[in-house]
């Protein structure tokens, strides 16, 4: 690939004194005739510090060190005096000089340009060289040096090109166009065109100053590479008369710096966020630097060779449609994705804008890509602990060209560099999966109840670790009454799920074997004592309800152990919570403390809703706000069928960070 380098021989006949140094020792590797005329025959290959030993030049090496260290040009405009001899007499020659960082075939170095400012001229030839034409040429060479040239150009004040040093076609593979028209701008990356235009307009409209801008240009190979254009204004008698500038290919330098920054940011981000946020954090790093959107799918085997992906993180750049919420949608990988995963190599898909191939991503993601005008998808398998564990899908949208080979390699390196934090995430995912299996095995379908409807829901939280503590139960007792229980064990892991299972089993045993007259408060007290005695105590809340038929309706008796209150939706009245002046403490806090039983009647068509706090709690929001919202939402939807009502209430929590258990009971309305 073309590497921008200065060819010092272009200054052989320059009337400005030019020298080139190389390396940290600042060895003199080039000087033109004008330099020898001004400073004498200083030999090549010798460090500058040994060549310029005059007391007034003792700061030269320090200046060269600074320029080479921070790659920033410097000018020494205070006139310097050089003693010499001419025509048999001692004479003083005055000069100023500038130092600019360059790269040449000798390696990194400094280009030194010195301008003779001696006022006295001793010959007619000297006088002719100080003509107006020479002064103009000096200005142009000063500008050329400050631009650190490779491909040099001059332009009129409005930007129309008037001169181009050969090299543009060799650099880009495209013929030169001397005006910034639409054909020329079509070579510029679509995302960089507006910025380039704005920067040039600013340079034209403002006070004359150096124009400098880095943008991506499409080379003849079809690859986009970063180039830097610098332009220095030439002002004569207070008027801008032309621009002198240079263009250089800086892709390798830009990519090296981007790689270093992204890899450093990857380590910093993955160390600072929780494992459950690691995938989202890493996806966010590559947008918009390397891609317009990035989604990560967790892979899992479903037997018979089927591999599925579940969307767990997604991000996109500004200006694209809003991303669909994470709902754990799962899809079966198509042939291209399966091949990428099996080969552990990236796969690039290109297609007309918005025409997404089927089976590559879930339908919901495909609809979003179509709306965003996607033109390519790069599928990158993430190998963790030797196994393809996730699949990242990076998309270019709205006219952005597909990524080049370098972009794909860097994408893969950044994603793979975060495997430590991502591995922790996967371990939590495995724990979550085990907890879900246990949880779903315990949360059985509610029984059929003659004369009433019963519905139950369980929705795991959308964060990696938050599952395991919420539960519900419903079963018929020997006397025909119905018990409903909703509860929440502290913790969101496999331990919480296991403890929940123990609580549920013990409560079932206590309630089912209770003697006549045994109240819900007695049941919770017995459960509390058993948990303490068996050493399985864990902070938990619960509401235990016993429902018995009463004429044309039902009679409810309940006890609340520190849990959010049940919600009653009367068939013909406002929603209200079943609360009391005194609240009993949660389980496993004070087993000896007395608990209370509360009672209320339910008419035909009334709805009783038991729920866990994930349905009403929002981080940073007071619990009362969530309770009011639930009562309002449920009240407006009271006429829906019971199953629809439960689904509707869950849908009102689009970002359910905590798991939710929900249990609803409604006595049938007798036929008229």
FIROTOR-320648 format. One record per residue (C-alpha): residue in three letters; x, y, z. Coordinates in steps of 0.5 Angstrom, whole numbers. Layout:
BEGIN
- resn  X  Y  Z
- ALA  X  Y  Z
...
END
This chain:
BEGIN
- resn  X  Y  Z
- UNK  0  0  0
- UNK  3  7  -1
- UNK  6  10  5
- UNK  7  18  4
- UNK  14  20  4
- UNK  18  26  3
- UNK  23  26  -3
- UNK  28  31  -1
- UNK  31  32  -8
- UNK  25  36  -10
- UNK  28  42  -7
- UNK  35  41  -11
- UNK  34  47  -15
- UNK  30  51  -9
- UNK  33  58  -8
- UNK  31  57  0
- UNK  36  53  4
- UNK  33  46  5
- UNK  36  41  9
- UNK  34  34  12
- UNK  36  30  18
- UNK  34  23  20
- UNK  33  19  27
- UNK  34  22  34
- UNK  41  23  33
- UNK  39  28  27
- UNK  44  26  22
- UNK  44  31  16
- UNK  42  26  10
- UNK  41  32  5
- UNK  42  39  4
- UNK  41  43  -3
- UNK  45  48  -6
- UNK  42  54  -3
- UNK  44  51  4
- UNK  51  50  2
- UNK  51  57  0
- UNK  49  60  6
- UNK  52  55  11
- UNK  58  52  7
- UNK  60  45  6
- UNK  57  41  12
- UNK  58  34  11
- UNK  53  29  10
- UNK  52  23  15
- UNK  54  27  21
- UNK  49  29  27
- UNK  47  36  27
- UNK  50  38  34
- UNK  57  37  31
- UNK  56  41  25
- UNK  53  47  28
- UNK  57  49  34
- UNK  57  56  34
- UNK  54  59  41
- UNK  48  62  37
- UNK  46  55  35
- UNK  46  52  41
- UNK  38  51  41
- UNK  38  48  35
- UNK  38  41  37
- UNK  33  42  43
- UNK  28  45  37
- UNK  30  39  33
- UNK  28  34  39
- UNK  22  37  40
- UNK  19  37  33
- UNK  21  30  33
- UNK  18  28  40
- UNK  11  31  39
- UNK  11  32  31
- UNK  9  39  31
- UNK  12  44  27
- UNK  16  50  30
- UNK  19  57  27
- UNK  25  61  29
- UNK  23  68  27
- UNK  28  71  31
- UNK  34  73  26
- UNK  40  69  27
- UNK  47  71  25
- UNK  52  67  22
- UNK  59  69  21
- UNK  63  68  14
- UNK  68  70  9
- UNK  66  73  2
- UNK  71  77  -3
- UNK  76  77  2
- UNK  73  80  8
- UNK  69  78  14
- UNK  61  79  13
- UNK  55  77  17
- UNK  49  74  14
- UNK  42  74  18
- UNK  37  68  17
- UNK  31  65  20
- UNK  29  58  20
- UNK  23  53  21
- UNK  23  46  23
- UNK  18  41  20
- UNK  17  33  22
- UNK  17  29  16
- UNK  18  22  14
- UNK  23  20  8
- UNK  26  14  6
- UNK  31  15  11
- UNK  26  14  16
- UNK  23  20  21
- UNK  26  26  21
- UNK  26  34  21
- UNK  26  38  15
- UNK  29  45  16
- UNK  28  51  11
- UNK  32  57  12
- UNK  31  64  9
- UNK  37  69  8
- UNK  35  75  11
- UNK  41  79  10
- UNK  39  86  8
- UNK  46  88  4
- UNK  47  85  -3
- UNK  54  86  -6
- UNK  52  84  -13
- UNK  47  85  -19
- UNK  46  77  -18
- UNK  44  78  -11
- UNK  40  84  -13
- UNK  36  80  -18
- UNK  34  74  -13
- UNK  31  79  -8
- UNK  26  82  -14
- UNK  19  81  -12
- UNK  18  75  -16
- UNK  23  72  -11
- UNK  20  74  -5
- UNK  13  71  -8
- UNK  17  64  -9
- UNK  20  65  -2
- UNK  13  65  1
- UNK  10  59  -3
- UNK  16  55  -1
- UNK  15  57  7
- UNK  8  55  6
- UNK  10  49  3
- UNK  15  47  8
- UNK  9  48  14
- UNK  5  44  10
- UNK  10  38  10
- UNK  8  36  3
- UNK  8  30  0
- UNK  3  31  -6
- UNK  3  39  -7
- UNK  -2  43  -10
- UNK  -4  51  -11
- UNK  -11  53  -11
- UNK  -14  60  -12
- UNK  -18  63  -6
- UNK  -25  60  -8
- UNK  -21  53  -8
- UNK  -20  52  -16
- UNK  -14  48  -17
- UNK  -9  52  -21
- UNK  -3  47  -20
- UNK  -2  40  -18
- UNK  5  37  -17
- UNK  5  30  -20
- UNK  2  24  -16
- UNK  -5  25  -15
- UNK  -7  19  -20
- UNK  -1  15  -17
- UNK  -4  16  -10
- UNK  -11  15  -11
- UNK  -12  11  -18
- UNK  -16  17  -20
- UNK  -15  22  -25
- UNK  -14  29  -22
- UNK  -20  34  -23
- UNK  -19  41  -22
- UNK  -25  43  -18
- UNK  -29  40  -12
- UNK  -35  38  -16
- UNK  -40  33  -15
- UNK  -36  28  -19
- UNK  -30  29  -15
- UNK  -34  29  -8
- UNK  -37  22  -10
- UNK  -30  19  -9
- UNK  -30  22  -1
- UNK  -34  17  4
- UNK  -41  19  4
- UNK  -40  21  12
- UNK  -34  25  11
- UNK  -37  30  5
- UNK  -41  35  9
- UNK  -35  36  14
- UNK  -30  37  8
- UNK  -35  42  5
- UNK  -36  46  12
- UNK  -29  46  13
- UNK  -27  49  7
- UNK  -32  54  7
- UNK  -30  56  14
- UNK  -23  57  11
- UNK  -25  61  6
- UNK  -30  66  10
- UNK  -26  67  16
- UNK  -19  70  17
- UNK  -14  67  13
- UNK  -11  61  17
- UNK  -8  54  15
- UNK  -14  49  13
- UNK  -13  42  15
- UNK  -18  36  15
- UNK  -17  29  15
- UNK  -23  25  11
- UNK  -24  18  7
- UNK  -22  18  0
- UNK  -24  12  -5
- UNK  -18  9  -8
- UNK  -19  6  -15
- UNK  -19  -1  -11
- UNK  -25  1  -8
- UNK  -22  1  -1
- UNK  -23  8  3
- UNK  -17  11  6
- UNK  -16  17  10
- UNK  -12  22  7
- UNK  -10  29  10
- UNK  -10  36  6
- UNK  -7  42  9
- UNK  -7  48  6
- UNK  -3  55  8
- UNK  -6  62  5
- UNK  -1  66  1
- UNK  -3  73  3
- UNK  0  79  -1
- UNK  -2  86  2
- UNK  -7  84  6
- UNK  -11  80  1
- UNK  -11  72  0
- UNK  -9  71  -7
- UNK  -8  63  -7
- UNK  -7  57  -3
- UNK  -1  52  -3
- UNK  -2  46  0
- UNK  -1  38  1
- UNK  -4  32  1
- UNK  -2  25  4
- UNK  -4  18  5
- UNK  -5  17  13
- UNK  -9  11  13
- UNK  -3  7  17
- UNK  -2  12  22
- UNK  -10  13  23
- UNK  -11  6  24
- UNK  -5  5  28
- UNK  -8  10  33
- UNK  -15  8  33
- UNK  -13  1  34
- UNK  -9  3  40
- UNK  -15  8  43
- UNK  -20  2  42
- UNK  -16  -3  45
- UNK  -15  1  51
- UNK  -22  4  51
- UNK  -24  -4  51
- UNK  -20  -6  57
- UNK  -22  1  61
- UNK  -30  0  59
- UNK  -30  -8  61
- UNK  -26  -7  67
- UNK  -31  -1  70
- UNK  -38  -4  68
- UNK  -42  -10  71
- UNK  -41  -17  67
- UNK  -48  -16  65
- UNK  -47  -10  61
- UNK  -40  -12  58
- UNK  -43  -14  51
- UNK  -47  -7  50
- UNK  -41  -3  52
- UNK  -36  -7  47
- UNK  -41  -6  42
- UNK  -42  1  43
- UNK  -34  2  43
- UNK  -34  0  35
- UNK  -40  5  33
- UNK  -39  10  30
- UNK  -32  9  29
- UNK  -32  2  25
- UNK  -39  1  24
- UNK  -46  4  24
- UNK  -50  -1  28
- UNK  -48  -7  32
- UNK  -52  -12  35
- UNK  -49  -18  39
- UNK  -53  -25  40
- UNK  -51  -30  45
- UNK  -51  -37  42
- UNK  -54  -44  44
- UNK  -54  -51  42
- UNK  -61  -54  41
- UNK  -60  -61  39
- UNK  -60  -64  32
- UNK  -55  -59  30
- UNK  -59  -53  31
- UNK  -56  -47  33
- UNK  -60  -41  36
- UNK  -58  -34  37
- UNK  -61  -29  43
- UNK  -60  -22  42
- UNK  -57  -19  48
- UNK  -54  -12  46
- UNK  -55  -7  41
- UNK  -53  0  39
- UNK  -53  5  33
- UNK  -50  11  31
- UNK  -54  18  32
- UNK  -59  19  26
- UNK  -61  12  25
- UNK  -68  10  27
- UNK  -69  8  34
- UNK  -67  1  36
- UNK  -72  -4  38
- UNK  -72  -6  45
- UNK  -69  -12  48
- UNK  -74  -18  49
- UNK  -70  -24  48
- UNK  -72  -25  41
- UNK  -69  -32  39
- UNK  -68  -34  32
- UNK  -65  -40  28
- UNK  -58  -38  25
- UNK  -58  -39  17
- UNK  -53  -42  13
- UNK  -48  -36  13
- UNK  -48  -35  20
- UNK  -47  -42  21
- UNK  -41  -42  17
- UNK  -38  -36  20
- UNK  -39  -39  27
- UNK  -36  -46  25
- UNK  -30  -43  21
- UNK  -29  -38  27
- UNK  -28  -33  21
- UNK  -32  -26  19
- UNK  -37  -26  14
- UNK  -39  -20  10
- UNK  -46  -20  6
- UNK  -47  -14  2
- UNK  -54  -12  -1
- UNK  -58  -7  -4
- UNK  -60  -1  1
- UNK  -66  -4  6
- UNK  -66  -11  2
- UNK  -64  -16  8
- UNK  -63  -23  6
- UNK  -68  -28  10
- UNK  -65  -32  16
- UNK  -59  -28  18
- UNK  -62  -24  24
- UNK  -69  -24  27
- UNK  -75  -21  24
- UNK  -75  -15  28
- UNK  -68  -14  27
- UNK  -69  -15  20
- UNK  -74  -10  20
- UNK  -70  -5  23
- UNK  -64  -6  18
- UNK  -69  -5  13
- UNK  -72  2  16
- UNK  -64  4  17
- UNK  -63  3  9
- UNK  -57  -2  11
- UNK  -53  -4  5
- UNK  -48  -9  9
- UNK  -48  -14  15
- UNK  -41  -17  18
- UNK  -42  -23  22
- UNK  -36  -24  27
- UNK  -36  -30  32
- UNK  -34  -29  39
- UNK  -29  -34  41
- UNK  -29  -35  49
- UNK  -25  -40  52
- UNK  -24  -44  46
- UNK  -32  -44  44
- UNK  -36  -40  39
- UNK  -40  -37  45
- UNK  -43  -30  41
- UNK  -44  -27  34
- UNK  -44  -20  33
- UNK  -47  -17  27
- UNK  -44  -10  25
- UNK  -48  -6  20
- UNK  -47  0  15
- UNK  -53  4  13
- UNK  -56  10  9
- UNK  -50  10  4
- UNK  -44  8  8
- UNK  -40  3  4
- UNK  -38  -4  7
- UNK  -32  -4  11
- UNK  -26  -6  8
- UNK  -21  -12  10
- UNK  -18  -7  15
- UNK  -24  -5  19
- UNK  -26  -12  19
- UNK  -20  -14  22
- UNK  -20  -9  27
- UNK  -27  -10  29
- UNK  -26  -17  31
- UNK  -20  -15  35
- UNK  -23  -11  39
- UNK  -29  -15  40
- UNK  -24  -21  42
- UNK  -20  -17  46
- UNK  -26  -16  51
- UNK  -27  -24  52
- UNK  -25  -24  59
- UNK  -31  -19  61
- UNK  -35  -23  56
- UNK  -33  -29  59
- UNK  -36  -27  66
- UNK  -42  -25  62
- UNK  -43  -32  59
- UNK  -42  -35  66
- UNK  -47  -31  69
- UNK  -52  -33  63
- UNK  -51  -40  64
- UNK  -53  -39  72
- UNK  -59  -35  69
- UNK  -61  -41  65
- UNK  -60  -46  70
- UNK  -64  -42  75
- UNK  -69  -41  69
- UNK  -70  -48  68
- UNK  -71  -49  76
- UNK  -76  -44  76
- UNK  -80  -46  71
- UNK  -80  -53  73
- UNK  -83  -50  80
- UNK  -88  -45  77
- UNK  -93  -50  75
- UNK  -99  -48  71
- UNK  -105  -46  76
- UNK  -111  -51  77
- UNK  -118  -50  74
- UNK  -123  -47  78
- UNK  -130  -48  77
- UNK  -134  -42  77
- UNK  -127  -37  77
- UNK  -122  -36  72
- UNK  -114  -36  74
- UNK  -108  -34  70
- UNK  -101  -33  72
- UNK  -95  -30  69
- UNK  -87  -30  70
- UNK  -82  -26  66
- UNK  -75  -26  68
- UNK  -71  -19  68
- UNK  -67  -17  62
- UNK  -61  -16  66
- UNK  -56  -22  66
- UNK  -56  -24  73
- UNK  -63  -22  75
- UNK  -67  -28  75
- UNK  -69  -33  81
- UNK  -72  -30  87
- UNK  -80  -29  84
- UNK  -85  -34  85
- UNK  -92  -36  85
- UNK  -97  -42  87
- UNK  -104  -43  87
- UNK  -107  -50  89
- UNK  -114  -53  91
- UNK  -114  -55  99
- UNK  -118  -61  101
- UNK  -124  -57  103
- UNK  -125  -54  96
- UNK  -122  -47  98
- UNK  -117  -44  93
- UNK  -110  -42  96
- UNK  -106  -36  92
- UNK  -99  -34  94
- UNK  -94  -29  91
- UNK  -87  -28  94
- UNK  -80  -26  93
- UNK  -74  -29  96
- UNK  -68  -24  96
- UNK  -62  -25  91
- UNK  -62  -26  83
- UNK  -58  -32  82
- UNK  -59  -40  83
- UNK  -58  -39  90
- UNK  -65  -35  90
- UNK  -68  -40  86
- UNK  -66  -46  90
- UNK  -69  -42  96
- UNK  -75  -40  93
- UNK  -76  -48  91
- UNK  -75  -49  99
- UNK  -80  -44  101
- UNK  -85  -46  96
- UNK  -85  -53  98
- UNK  -85  -52  105
- UNK  -91  -47  104
- UNK  -95  -52  100
- UNK  -94  -57  106
- UNK  -96  -53  111
- UNK  -102  -50  108
- UNK  -105  -57  105
- UNK  -104  -60  112
- UNK  -107  -55  116
- UNK  -113  -56  121
- UNK  -120  -53  120
- UNK  -119  -46  123
- UNK  -112  -45  120
- UNK  -111  -38  118
- UNK  -106  -35  112
- UNK  -103  -31  118
- UNK  -102  -38  121
- UNK  -99  -41  115
- UNK  -94  -36  114
- UNK  -92  -36  121
- UNK  -91  -44  121
- UNK  -87  -43  114
- UNK  -82  -37  118
- UNK  -81  -42  124
- UNK  -79  -48  119
- UNK  -75  -44  115
- UNK  -71  -42  122
- UNK  -71  -48  124
- UNK  -68  -52  118
- UNK  -63  -46  117
- UNK  -65  -44  110
- UNK  -67  -37  112
- UNK  -67  -32  107
- UNK  -70  -25  107
- UNK  -77  -26  103
- UNK  -83  -23  102
- UNK  -90  -26  101
- UNK  -97  -25  100
- UNK  -101  -32  102
- UNK  -109  -32  100
- UNK  -114  -37  102
- UNK  -121  -36  97
- UNK  -127  -39  99
- UNK  -134  -39  96
- UNK  -139  -35  99
- UNK  -146  -35  96
- UNK  -145  -32  89
- UNK  -138  -29  90
- UNK  -132  -31  94
- UNK  -129  -29  101
- UNK  -122  -27  101
- UNK  -117  -28  107
- UNK  -110  -26  107
- UNK  -104  -25  110
- UNK  -98  -20  108
- UNK  -91  -21  110
- UNK  -88  -14  107
- UNK  -90  -15  100
- UNK  -93  -10  96
- UNK  -101  -10  97
- UNK  -106  -14  93
- UNK  -109  -10  88
- UNK  -117  -11  87
- UNK  -121  -9  81
- UNK  -128  -8  83
- UNK  -133  -10  77
- UNK  -136  -3  78
- UNK  -132  1  82
- UNK  -125  4  82
- UNK  -119  0  83
- UNK  -116  0  90
- UNK  -110  -4  94
- UNK  -112  -9  100
- UNK  -108  -5  105
- UNK  -108  -5  113
- UNK  -105  0  118
- UNK  -100  -5  120
- UNK  -95  -8  116
- UNK  -93  -15  118
- UNK  -85  -16  117
- UNK  -82  -20  112
- UNK  -80  -27  113
- UNK  -74  -29  116
- UNK  -74  -23  120
- UNK  -77  -24  127
- UNK  -81  -31  126
- UNK  -84  -30  133
- UNK  -87  -24  132
- UNK  -95  -25  131
- UNK  -98  -24  124
- UNK  -105  -22  122
- UNK  -110  -24  117
- UNK  -114  -19  113
- UNK  -121  -21  110
- UNK  -125  -18  104
- UNK  -131  -20  99
- UNK  -130  -21  92
- UNK  -136  -20  88
- UNK  -137  -24  81
- UNK  -133  -20  76
- UNK  -128  -17  81
- UNK  -121  -18  79
- UNK  -115  -20  85
- UNK  -108  -19  82
- UNK  -102  -21  86
- UNK  -95  -19  83
- UNK  -88  -18  85
- UNK  -84  -11  86
- UNK  -81  -12  79
- UNK  -88  -10  76
- UNK  -88  -3  80
- UNK  -81  -1  82
- UNK  -77  3  77
- UNK  -70  5  79
- UNK  -70  13  82
- UNK  -77  13  82
- UNK  -82  13  89
- UNK  -85  6  90
- UNK  -92  10  90
- UNK  -91  13  83
- UNK  -91  5  81
- UNK  -97  3  85
- UNK  -101  9  82
- UNK  -99  7  75
- UNK  -101  0  76
- UNK  -108  2  79
- UNK  -109  6  73
- UNK  -107  2  68
- UNK  -110  -4  71
- UNK  -117  0  72
- UNK  -117  2  65
- UNK  -116  -5  62
- UNK  -121  -9  67
- UNK  -126  -11  62
- UNK  -120  -15  58
- UNK  -120  -23  59
- UNK  -116  -25  65
- UNK  -110  -27  60
- UNK  -110  -21  56
- UNK  -110  -17  62
- UNK  -104  -20  65
- UNK  -100  -19  58
- UNK  -102  -12  58
- UNK  -100  -11  65
- UNK  -93  -14  63
- UNK  -93  -10  56
- UNK  -93  -4  60
- UNK  -86  -5  63
- UNK  -81  -5  57
- UNK  -75  -5  61
- UNK  -76  -10  66
- UNK  -70  -10  69
- UNK  -72  -15  75
- UNK  -76  -21  74
- UNK  -84  -21  75
- UNK  -89  -26  78
- UNK  -96  -24  77
- UNK  -102  -28  79
- UNK  -110  -26  77
- UNK  -116  -29  80
- UNK  -123  -27  77
- UNK  -130  -30  79
- UNK  -134  -32  74
- UNK  -141  -27  72
- UNK  -147  -32  72
- UNK  -151  -32  66
- UNK  -157  -27  66
END
